[in-house]
C-alpha cells in the first residue's frame, strides 16, 4: 500500500515539475498586439503586462478618448491571446502526461 502511495507522490512531483517548467516558459513568451501605429502592447504568456508604447504624434488632448479606447481594446486583445497561449500549453502538457480531462484543471 505504501509503495502505491510512493508511486502516486512521485507522479505528482513529476506533474508539478512539468507544470513549473511550462509556467517558466510561458513567462518568457512575448505576445505583441498593436492598434495600427497608435498603441503597441507587450504581454507574456502569463497575462502579465510587459510594456505599453504610445506613438507620440497621437498624444494630444483631443485624442484622449480615442487613446483610452484603443488602450483598453488592445490590452484586452493581448491578454486574450496570452490566455489562449497559456491554455494551449497546459492542454498540451496534460496530453503529454496522459492526464484525464478534468474541467477547469488545464
C-alpha positions in Angstrom: 0.0 0.0 0.0 2.8 2.4 0.9 4.5 1.5 -2.3 1.5 2.7 -4.3 1.4 5.9 -2.3 5.1 6.5 -3.1 4.4 6.0 -6.8 1.5 8.5 -6.7 3.7 11.0 -4.9 6.4 10.6 -7.4 3.9 11.1 -10.2 2.6 14.3 -8.5 6.1 15.6 -8.2 6.7 14.9 -11.9 3.5 16.7 -12.9 4.3 19.7 -10.7 7.8 19.9 -12.1 6.4 19.8 -15.7 3.8 22.5 -14.8 6.5 24.7 -13.3 8.6 24.3 -16.4 5.7 25.2 -18.7 4.9 28.2 -16.5 8.5 29.4 -16.7 8.4 29.0 -20.5 5.2 31.0 -20.6 6.7 33.8 -18.5 9.4 34.1 -21.2 6.9 34.2 -24.1 6.1 37.6 -25.6 2.9 38.5 -27.3 2.8 41.8 -29.1 -0.5 43.4 -30.2 -0.9 46.8 -31.8 -3.7 49.2 -32.9 -2.2 50.4 -36.1 0.7 52.7 -35.3 -1.0 54.3 -32.3 -0.6 51.7 -29.5 1.6 48.7 -29.0 1.1 46.3 -26.1 3.5 43.6 -25.0 2.4 40.8 -22.6 3.9 37.5 -21.6 2.3 34.1 -21.6 1.1 34.5 -18.0 -1.1 37.5 -18.7 1.4 40.0 -17.3 1.7 43.4 -19.0 5.3 44.0 -20.0 5.1 47.3 -21.8 2.8 49.9 -23.4 4.1 52.0 -26.2 2.3 55.1 -27.5 3.1 56.9 -30.7 3.9 60.5 -29.5 2.2 62.1 -32.5 -1.2 60.9 -31.1 -0.6 62.4 -27.6 -2.9 65.4 -28.0 -5.7 66.4 -25.6 -8.1 66.0 -28.5 -7.1 62.3 -28.8 -7.5 61.3 -25.1 -10.8 59.5 -25.5 -9.5 57.7 -28.6 -6.3 56.6 -26.9 -8.2 55.4 -23.8 -10.5 53.2 -26.0 -7.5 51.9 -28.1 -5.5 51.1 -25.0 -8.4 49.2 -23.4 -9.2 47.3 -26.6 -5.5 46.5 -27.4 -4.7 45.4 -23.8 -7.8 43.1 -23.8 -6.8 41.6 -27.1 -3.2 41.0 -25.9 -4.4 39.4 -22.7 -6.9 37.2 -24.6 -4.1 35.9 -26.9 -1.9 35.3 -23.8 -4.7 33.3 -22.1 -5.1 31.3 -25.3 -1.3 30.5 -25.4 -1.4 29.6 -21.8 -4.4 27.2 -22.3 -2.8 25.6 -25.3 0.4 25.0 -23.3 -1.4 23.5 -20.3 -3.6 21.3 -22.6 -0.5 20.0 -24.4 1.1 19.3 -21.0 -2.0 17.4 -19.8 -2.0 15.4 -23.1 1.8 14.7 -22.9 1.4 13.5 -19.3 -1.7 11.4 -20.3 -3.7 13.1 -17.6 -7.5 12.7 -17.6 -9.6 15.6 -18.8 -10.8 17.4 -15.7 -12.8 20.6 -16.5 -11.1 23.7 -15.2 -7.8 21.9 -14.4 -5.9 22.6 -17.6 
